Amino acid sequence: MNAPPRPTRSAGVTPLPTAAPRPAAPAKPAPYELRPTRRSRVIAGVLRLGMYPVIHHVPGHAMSLRTARTTVDAAAMLLPGDGRVRVRRIHDPRVEDGPDRPAVAGEWVVPREAPDGRPPGAILYLHGGGYVVCSPRTHRPITSRLAADTGLPVLVPHYRLAPEHPFPAPLEDAVAAYEWLLRRGVPASGIVLAGDSAGGHLAAALTAEIVRTGLPNPAGTVLFSPWVDLTCELSVREQLTARDPYISATAARRVARLVVGSAGFDDPRLALLAAPWTGAPPVLIQVGGAEVLRPEAEALARAIGDAGGSCEIQVWNGQMHVFQILNRLTPEASTAMRETARFVRAVTATPAPGEAAVA
């Protein structure tokens, strides 16, 4: 039996070299990792010169806070409206629920293009202000943008403020607002809780309270610069090195004593880092890289992850406290709001405004 012929090489022909693999293209940085724009740096510098000294030295007594509350609310009257949304006032005494149940009052921010009828979902937004100032009106730059970007209505309750109504009064009002949405047929799977600063603490506390009491879980929670630890231990240490252009941890500690009232810090619902996060819905945290509350936000993300939960944290390079409220002024704030809308659409499975729903 003849052996098969051996392969031969043609004379004078050199085999082609094997091409070296091309180096992988560098990964595109996330938007929150980019260097701050000049516009955001200028605004931060102006605030540090003009606002930080005032906030750092704010007295921790009721009279000064009531004056600040009046001033902030009056300034909010000058904010331009957003033509993409309608704002409706809400006041529901909830008489059918009994005299011990708090009323639900606030604003219902609705996209102008939203169809009539029961909405498929909603955002329950809890405004910031240290639990002592601000209102639904002051935070319309955020709530209007949320409604326009997601196509969902936004409920912004007037929760009770300290020092007249210390914690847990704000949490009781937040629970009442969530129940109000459920009673009106908005499915829990279509509701996203959200809040900034003290409202971020309140939104997180509401999430933990829903899990603890067995209410239907919302679809997700969004926290902008959350004030996680009202004892301010982490933020006071961070203040030694951080150049936060807006928030003073020293002033926050003074205000916190008014928020907790005579009961002190013993209420376990205040302690977000010790809350049982097992079974919580997905969470998105956005925090400025320059703010003193950053370590608190990072600690909360770790606590949720250690409990087996899903938490996406975005540390926005060089940004200040609740920079999202500047979404008409800085590109970073506008991009952060688009990132938030992406998260809301993902957890609620709702299409972007103008897109058809997938059957």
C-alpha positions as CSV (number, residue, x, y, z in Angstrom):
1,M,0.0,0.0,0.0
2,N,1.5,3.3,-1.1
3,A,2.0,6.0,1.6
4,P,0.2,9.4,0.9
5,P,2.4,12.0,-0.7
6,R,4.1,14.5,1.6
7,P,3.0,18.1,1.3
8,T,5.6,20.1,-0.7
9,R,6.5,23.8,-0.6
10,S,7.0,25.7,-3.8
11,A,10.5,26.9,-4.3
12,G,11.1,30.5,-3.4
13,V,7.8,31.0,-1.7
14,T,7.9,32.1,1.9
15,P,4.8,31.5,4.0
16,L,2.9,34.6,5.1
17,P,3.5,35.6,8.8
18,T,0.6,35.3,11.1
19,A,-0.8,38.7,11.8
20,A,-0.5,39.9,15.4
21,P,-3.8,40.5,17.2
22,R,-4.8,44.1,17.3
23,P,-4.7,45.7,20.8
24,A,-8.2,46.1,22.3
25,A,-9.5,49.6,22.1
26,P,-9.5,51.3,25.5
27,A,-12.8,51.1,27.3
28,K,-14.9,54.3,27.0
29,P,-15.1,55.9,30.4
30,A,-18.5,56.1,32.1
31,P,-20.0,59.6,32.0
32,Y,-19.5,60.1,35.7
33,E,-15.8,59.4,35.4
34,L,-15.1,62.2,33.0
35,R,-13.4,65.4,34.1
36,P,-15.8,68.1,35.2
37,T,-16.7,70.7,32.5
38,R,-15.6,74.3,32.9
39,R,-19.2,75.4,33.5
40,S,-19.7,73.0,36.4
41,R,-16.4,74.1,37.9
42,V,-17.3,77.8,37.7
43,I,-20.7,77.2,39.3
44,A,-19.2,75.1,42.1
45,G,-16.6,77.9,42.7
46,V,-19.3,80.6,42.9
47,L,-21.4,78.5,45.4
48,R,-18.4,77.8,47.6
49,L,-17.7,81.6,47.8
50,G,-21.3,82.6,48.2
51,M,-23.3,79.8,49.8
52,Y,-20.9,77.6,51.8
53,P,-20.1,80.2,54.4
54,V,-23.8,80.9,55.0
55,I,-24.7,77.2,55.3
56,H,-21.6,76.3,57.4
57,H,-22.6,78.9,60.0
58,V,-26.4,78.3,60.0
59,P,-27.6,78.2,63.6
60,G,-29.2,75.1,64.9
61,H,-32.3,76.6,66.4
62,A,-35.9,76.7,65.2
63,M,-36.2,80.4,64.6
64,S,-33.4,80.7,62.1
65,L,-34.6,77.6,60.2
66,R,-38.2,79.0,59.9
67,T,-36.7,82.1,58.4
68,A,-34.6,80.1,56.0
69,R,-37.7,78.1,55.0
70,T,-39.6,81.2,54.1
71,T,-36.7,82.6,52.1
72,V,-36.2,79.4,50.2
73,D,-39.9,79.0,49.4
74,A,-40.1,82.6,48.2
75,A,-37.1,82.1,45.9
76,A,-38.6,79.0,44.4
77,M,-41.5,81.2,43.2
78,L,-39.1,82.7,40.7
79,L,-38.1,79.4,39.1
80,P,-39.2,79.1,35.5
81,G,-41.7,76.3,34.7
82,D,-41.1,73.4,32.4
83,G,-43.6,73.4,29.5
84,R,-43.3,69.6,29.1
85,V,-45.2,68.9,32.3
86,R,-48.4,70.0,34.2
87,V,-48.4,70.5,37.9
88,R,-51.5,69.6,39.9
89,R,-52.0,70.2,43.6
90,I,-53.1,67.3,45.7
91,H,-54.8,67.3,49.1
92,D,-56.4,64.1,50.3
93,P,-57.5,64.0,53.9
94,R,-57.9,60.2,53.7
95,V,-61.0,60.3,55.9
96,E,-61.8,56.7,54.9
97,D,-58.6,55.5,56.6
98,G,-59.4,56.9,60.0
99,P,-58.4,59.9,62.1
100,D,-54.9,58.6,62.9
101,R,-53.8,58.3,59.2
102,P,-51.9,61.4,57.9
103,A,-53.3,63.3,55.0
104,V,-51.6,63.2,51.6
105,A,-50.8,66.7,50.2
106,G,-48.3,67.8,47.6
107,E,-47.9,68.0,43.9
108,W,-48.6,65.6,41.0
109,V,-46.2,66.4,38.2
110,V,-47.6,64.9,35.0
111,P,-46.0,64.8,31.5
112,R,-48.2,66.8,29.0
113,E,-48.2,63.9,26.6
114,A,-49.3,61.4,29.2
115,P,-52.6,59.6,28.2
116,D,-55.6,60.0,30.5
117,G,-56.5,57.3,32.8
118,R,-54.6,55.2,35.4
119,P,-50.9,55.5,34.9
120,P,-48.8,52.3,34.5
121,G,-46.4,53.5,37.1
122,A,-45.2,56.6,39.0
123,I,-42.2,58.1,40.8
124,L,-42.7,59.0,44.4
125,Y,-40.2,61.8,45.0
126,L,-39.1,63.0,48.5
127,H,-37.5,66.4,48.4
128,G,-34.3,67.3,50.3
129,G,-33.6,70.2,52.6
130,G,-32.2,68.7,55.7
131,Y,-35.7,67.7,56.9
132,V,-36.2,71.3,57.9
133,V,-36.6,73.4,54.7
134,C,-37.7,73.2,51.0
135,S,-40.9,71.9,49.5
136,P,-42.2,70.2,46.3
137,R,-42.0,73.6,44.5
138,T,-38.3,74.0,45.3
139,H,-37.4,70.7,43.6
140,R,-39.4,71.1,40.4
141,P,-36.2,71.3,38.3
142,I,-35.7,67.6,39.2
143,T,-39.3,66.4,39.4
144,S,-40.3,68.0,36.1
145,R,-37.2,66.5,34.4
146,L,-38.0,63.1,35.8
147,A,-41.6,63.2,34.5
148,A,-40.5,64.5,31.0
149,D,-37.6,61.9,30.7
150,T,-39.5,58.9,31.9
151,G,-43.1,59.6,30.8
152,L,-44.3,58.8,34.3
153,P,-46.1,61.1,36.7
154,V,-44.2,62.2,39.8
155,L,-45.9,62.4,43.2
156,V,-44.1,64.9,45.5
157,P,-45.6,65.0,48.9
158,H,-45.5,67.8,51.4
159,Y,-44.1,65.7,54.3
160,R,-44.0,67.3,57.7
161,L,-40.8,69.1,58.6
162,A,-38.7,69.5,61.8
163,P,-38.3,70.9,64.3
164,E,-42.1,71.2,64.6
165,H,-42.5,67.5,63.5
166,P,-39.3,65.5,64.3
167,F,-38.7,62.0,62.9
168,P,-40.5,59.7,62.4
169,A,-43.3,62.1,61.2
170,P,-41.7,62.5,57.7
171,L,-41.5,58.7,57.4
172,E,-45.1,58.3,58.4
173,D,-46.0,60.8,55.6
174,A,-43.9,59.0,53.1
175,V,-45.6,55.6,53.9
176,A,-48.9,57.3,53.5
177,A,-48.0,58.7,50.1
178,Y,-46.8,55.2,48.9
179,E,-50.1,53.7,50.2
180,W,-52.0,56.5,48.4
181,L,-50.5,55.4,45.1
182,L,-51.3,51.7,45.7
183,R,-54.9,52.5,46.7
184,R,-55.4,54.4,43.4
185,G,-54.4,51.3,41.4
186,V,-50.8,52.2,40.5
187,P,-49.0,48.8,40.6
188,A,-46.1,48.5,43.0
189,S,-44.0,47.0,40.1
190,G,-44.4,50.4,38.4
191,I,-43.4,52.6,41.3
192,V,-39.9,54.0,41.8
193,L,-39.0,55.8,45.1
194,A,-36.6,58.7,44.8
195,G,-35.2,61.5,46.8
196,D,-32.2,63.8,47.3
197,S,-30.1,64.6,50.4
198,A,-32.5,64.3,53.4
199,G,-35.1,63.1,50.9
200,G,-32.6,60.5,49.9
201,H,-32.4,59.4,53.6
202,L,-36.2,59.4,53.6
203,A,-36.5,57.4,50.4
204,A,-34.1,54.8,51.7
205,A,-35.8,54.6,55.0
206,L,-39.2,54.2,53.2
207,T,-37.7,51.4,51.2
208,A,-36.5,49.6,54.3
209,E,-39.9,50.2,56.1
210,I,-41.7,48.7,53.1
211,V,-39.5,45.6,53.3
212,R,-39.9,45.4,57.1
213,T,-43.7,45.8,57.1
214,G,-44.5,43.6,54.1
215,L,-46.0,46.2,51.9
216,P,-45.6,45.4,48.1
217,N,-42.1,46.1,47.0
218,P,-41.6,49.0,44.6
219,A,-39.7,48.5,41.4
220,G,-36.6,50.4,42.5
221,T,-35.2,53.3,44.5
222,V,-33.1,56.3,43.3
223,L,-31.0,58.3,45.8
224,F,-29.3,61.6,44.9
225,S,-26.6,62.5,47.4
226,P,-28.3,60.7,50.2
227,W,-27.8,61.9,53.8
228,V,-27.3,58.4,55.0
229,D,-25.9,58.9,58.5
230,L,-27.7,61.6,60.5
231,T,-25.0,61.3,63.2
232,C,-22.6,62.7,60.5
233,E,-19.6,60.7,61.7
234,L,-18.4,59.8,58.3
235,S,-19.1,63.2,56.7
236,V,-17.4,65.2,59.5
237,R,-14.2,63.1,59.0
238,E,-14.5,63.6,55.2
239,Q,-14.8,67.4,55.7
240,L,-11.2,67.5,56.8
241,T,-10.0,66.8,53.3
242,A,-12.9,67.3,50.9
243,R,-13.7,70.7,49.4
244,D,-17.4,70.4,49.2
245,P,-18.7,73.6,47.5
246,Y,-22.0,73.5,49.1
247,I,-22.7,71.2,52.1
248,S,-21.2,71.6,55.6
249,A,-21.0,68.5,57.7
250,T,-20.7,70.6,60.8
251,A,-24.0,72.4,60.0
252,A,-25.7,69.1,59.1
253,R,-24.8,67.7,62.6
254,R,-26.5,70.7,64.2
255,V,-29.6,70.4,62.1
256,A,-29.7,66.6,62.8
257,R,-30.3,67.2,66.5
258,L,-33.5,69.1,65.6
259,V,-34.6,66.4,63.2
260,V,-34.4,63.6,65.8
261,G,-35.9,65.8,68.6
262,S,-36.0,64.6,72.2
263,A,-36.0,60.9,71.1
264,G,-32.4,61.2,69.9
265,F,-30.8,58.9,67.5
266,D,-32.1,55.7,69.0
267,D,-34.9,55.0,66.5
268,P,-33.6,52.1,64.4
269,R,-35.4,53.4,61.3
270,L,-32.8,56.2,61.2
271,A,-29.9,53.9,60.9
272,L,-29.8,53.0,57.2
273,L,-26.4,51.3,57.4
274,A,-27.8,48.8,59.9
275,A,-31.1,48.3,58.1
276,P,-32.0,44.7,56.9
277,W,-31.6,45.2,53.2
278,T,-32.3,41.6,52.3
279,G,-35.2,41.6,49.8
280,A,-34.9,45.3,48.9
281,P,-35.6,46.4,45.3
282,P,-32.7,47.5,43.0
283,V,-31.1,50.8,44.0
284,L,-29.3,53.6,42.0
285,I,-27.2,56.0,44.0
286,Q,-25.7,59.1,42.4
287,V,-23.3,61.2,44.5
288,G,-20.9,64.0,43.8
289,G,-17.2,63.1,44.0
290,A,-16.5,66.5,45.8
291,E,-19.1,66.3,48.5
292,V,-18.7,65.3,52.1
293,L,-21.6,62.8,51.9
294,R,-19.7,60.6,49.4
295,P,-18.4,58.1,52.1
296,E,-21.9,57.7,53.5
297,A,-23.3,56.8,50.0
298,E,-20.5,54.4,49.4
299,A,-21.1,52.7,52.8
300,L,-24.8,52.4,52.0
301,A,-24.0,50.7,48.7
302,R,-21.7,48.2,50.4
303,A,-24.4,47.5,53.0
304,I,-27.0,46.8,50.3
305,G,-24.5,44.6,48.4
306,D,-23.5,42.7,51.5
307,A,-27.2,41.9,52.1
308,G,-27.4,40.4,48.6
309,G,-29.2,43.4,47.0
310,S,-28.6,45.1,43.8
311,C,-27.1,48.6,44.1
312,E,-25.5,50.7,41.3
313,I,-23.5,53.6,42.7
314,Q,-22.2,56.4,40.4
315,V,-19.6,58.8,41.9
316,W,-19.7,61.8,39.6
317,N,-16.2,63.2,39.3
318,G,-15.9,66.7,40.8
319,Q,-19.6,67.3,41.3
320,M,-21.3,68.9,44.3
321,H,-24.2,68.0,46.5
322,V,-27.4,67.3,44.5
323,F,-25.9,68.6,41.3
324,Q,-28.8,67.1,39.4
325,I,-30.9,70.1,40.3
326,L,-28.7,72.1,37.8
327,N,-29.8,69.9,34.9
328,R,-30.7,73.0,32.8
329,L,-27.3,74.5,33.5
330,T,-24.6,71.8,33.4
331,P,-24.1,68.9,31.0
332,E,-23.2,66.6,33.9
333,A,-26.5,67.2,35.6
334,S,-28.4,66.6,32.4
335,T,-26.5,63.4,31.7
336,A,-27.2,62.2,35.3
337,M,-30.9,62.7,34.8
338,R,-30.7,60.6,31.6
339,E,-28.9,57.9,33.5
340,T,-31.7,58.0,36.1
341,A,-34.4,57.7,33.4
342,R,-32.5,54.7,32.0
343,F,-32.6,53.1,35.5
344,V,-36.3,53.9,35.9
345,R,-37.2,52.4,32.5
346,A,-35.2,49.3,33.2
347,V,-36.8,48.5,36.6
348,T,-40.3,49.3,35.5
349,A,-40.0,47.9,32.0
350,T,-41.6,51.0,30.5
351,P,-40.5,52.4,27.2
352,A,-39.0,55.9,26.7
353,P,-41.4,58.7,26.0
354,G,-42.4,58.5,22.3
355,E,-41.6,54.8,22.0
356,A,-44.2,52.1,21.6
357,A,-44.5,49.6,24.4
358,V,-43.4,46.1,23.5
359,A,-46.4,43.7,23.6
